[in-house]
Structure formats: C-alpha cells, structure tokens
Amino acid sequence: MAHCWVNGQLIDENAATISLNDTGLLHGAGLFTTMRAYHGVVYRIADHLRRLRSSCETLMIPLAWKDEDLIAAVNALLKANALGDARLRLTVTRGRMIHDAEQIRLAPTAFLTAVPLQPYPKDHYEKGITATVCDRFKLNPFDILAGHKALDYVGRFAALNDARQIGATEAIWFNVYNYLQAGSISNIFIVRSATLYTPPTPADLNDQQIAQRTPYSRSNVLPGVARQTVMEIAQRQDVPVIIGPLTINDLLSADECFVTNSIMEVMPVCRIERKGIGKEQPGDLTRRISMLYRSSVECFVRGDSGSKP
C-alpha cells in the first residue's frame, strides 16, 4: 500500500481526495517541485523549498507549512513507503474556495507523493540524447507564471510528445524573441572553448551586467536546483560560466551541450534533431561536470558538508 502526505496527514494514496472546488484543479493555481532521494536522503531539499516558497510568495499561493514540517513529512513518507532511491513531488495550490458572507476565503492544499526512482537509461549518459527544437510553441516572458514551476505543463508535455514521436528525449524551447530558454523539463547549458553558457533566470536579469548584454527584459528560465549545483561546481573548478542570451546558432555550433534537472542530473545532448553537437558524443567538460555532480550528491548523502568536490 503506497502512502501520500496531504495537509499534514499520511494516508493511503487510494484514499486521498482533493475538493472539486480546489483552485489548483479549477484554475491551475498551484506550484510544485520535484525532488530526488538517494538512500533515503533528499538532495538539497532546502533549496527546493526555498524556490517553492519564493514562487508561492510571488504568485500569492499560501504555503502554510514551515520548512521543518515539510522536511519531516518527506522523511516520514519515505519511511512509510520503504523508499531509499525515490522521486518525490510536493504540490501546493491556493486550495478550496470557501464563501463566507460577502467574502471568499481559501483553504490551501499541500500534498506530497513519493515513488521508486526510475532512472534514465545508462545509454543516455554514455551516448548522449537527441533533442528537438520546439517550433510549434514559444515561451512568453510576460506570462505571470514565467520562471516558476507552475501546474500548467500541457504545452511542455505536448512538445515532449512531439519529440518522442521522432525518437528524441527532450524538446528545447525558445522565447517569443527566438532566444534559447530551456528544455521542456530541464535547464540547458552549452559549452564553447571550455566555458559554460546558460540563459538567465528572472533573478539573473537583476544583475546589471547580465541585463545589459541580454536583449530581453524578462525570462522564462526556472532557477533549477540542479542548474545551481552545476554552476557551483563550475565555480569551484575554475570553469568560467557566462549567463546571457543564446540563439539557435549558438546551440547548433556548440562544442558540447547538456541539460539538467534533479532526476536526470547532468544529461549530455549530442544531437539536435539530425544535427550533431560537437563530436556527437558526450564531451570532456560534460563528463567532468557529471562526475563532480555525482560526487556532490555522495558527499551530501554522507552528511559530509565540508567536503565539496
């Protein structure tokens, strides 16, 4: 029997219910974060909760639970489901609308699920994946949800479905100005002359230098936890990182390319449709960053916070 956590209670997943008046269901008014547990320990959970809480504050979505309560819920759920390596999703909505006299109140909803991790095939890491360019859709940086992990993923899944129809693993998105933003479910990096390049997040555009070299004022790029981990690793290894605008030509002419998220970690992209990237195999810097990412995870799981690869 699989368990889930709903508003403070561990219950059987089959018994879980959400109100038909929940605004997450009615209006898509909600956010989520996807986390990965290694040997019963969720990697960088504090960073996941920090980003989620920041988005909740920006979008006026109540998150009534304190971080320590949510961390305790994660640990209890992993134990209840007897999971070591797991994929977890924490979802928060504005909740149920309650009509009181002349006003409307909200009863927020928060729920957590955990399932056994299904890792990506080893072949993806050894040979690299193929990605498509998303032509049917463009990201609007003026959307209120831009840069947040909101519940509305229909467009992203449609692009992924298109990609998988031709044997690709990820679909790469551009904004309405035709600048590179991200994958459907990932952040993106390219490598050129041993330097990492990645598009800016909304917060990055608050940096005057980044803003000056970026010909658009708003971003759709999610501040991913795996993305941040890669940039911290690069900084410790003296690998230059340039945050700024990237075009389709930058992508296609890159020496290397990889995408990141908490489940896939560092995934090499070796083909954009029929166009090979670099030598059409995982590059040296991609392999190095991937290895150091895994070392960072191992240090974290051991509780070896002072040891950073």
Residue, then its C-alpha position, 0 to 999 in steps of 0.5 A: m500500500a503506497h502512502c501520500w502526505v496531504n495537509g499534514q496527514l499520511i494516508d493511503e494514496n487510494a484514499a486521498t481526495i482533493s475538493l472539486n472546488d480546489t483552485g489548483l484543479l479549477h484554475g491551475a493555481g498551484l506550484f510544485t517541485t520535484m525532488r530526488a532521494y538517494h538512500g533515503v536522503v533528499y538532495r538539497i531539499a532546502d533549496h527546493l523549498r526555498r524556490l517553492r516558497s519564493s514562487c508561492e510568495t510571488l504568485m500569492i499561493p499560501l504555503a502554510w507549512k514551515d520548512e521543518d514540517l515539510i522536511a519531516a513529512v518527506n522523511a516520514l513518507l519515505k519511511a512509510n513507503a520503504l523508499g531509499d532511491a525515490r522521486l518525490r513531488l510536493t504540490v501546493t495550490r491556493g486550495r478550496m474556495i470557501h464563501d463566507a458572507e460577502q467574502i471568499r476565503l481559501a483553504p490551501t492544499a499541500f500534498l506530497t507523493a513519493v515513488p521508486l526512482q526510475p532512472y534514465p537509461k545508462d545509454h543516455y549518459e554514455k551516448g548522449i540524447t537527441a533533442t528537438v527544437c520546439d517550433r510549434f510553441k514559444l515561451n512568453p516572458f510576460d506570462i505571470l507564471a514565467g520562471h516558476k514551476a507552475l501546474d500548467y505543463v500541457g504545452r511542455f508535455a505536448a512538445l515532449n510528445d512531439a519529440r518522442q514521436i521522432g525518437a528524441t528525449e527532450a524538446i528545447w524551447f525558445n522565447v517569443y524573441n527566438y532566444l534559447q530558454a530551456g528544455s521542456i523539463s530541464n535547464i540547458f547549458i552549452v559549452r564553447s572553448a571550455t566555458l559554460y553558457t546558460p540563459p538567465t533566470p528572472a533573478d539573473l536579469n537583476d544583475q546589471q551586467i547580465a541585463q545589459r548584454t541580454p536583449y530581453s527584459r524578462s525570462n522564462v528560465l526556472p532557477g533549477v536546483a540542479r542548474q545551481t549545483v552545476m554552476e557551483i561546481a563550475q565555480r569551484q573548478d575554475v570553469p568560467v560560466i557566462i549567463g546571457p542570451l543564446t540563439i539557435n546558432d549558438l546551440l547548433s555550433a556548440d562544442e558540447c551541450f547538456v541539460t539538467n534537472s534533479i532526476m536526470e542530473v547532468m544529461p549530455v545532448c549530442r544531437i539536435e534533431r539530425k544535427g550533431i553537437g560537437k563530436e556527437q558524443p558526450g564531451d570532456l567538460t560534460r563528463r567532468i561536470s557529471m562526475l563532480y555532480r555525482s560526487s556532490v550528491e555522495c558527499f551530501v548523502r554522507g552528511d559530509s558538508g565540508s567536503k565539496p568536490 
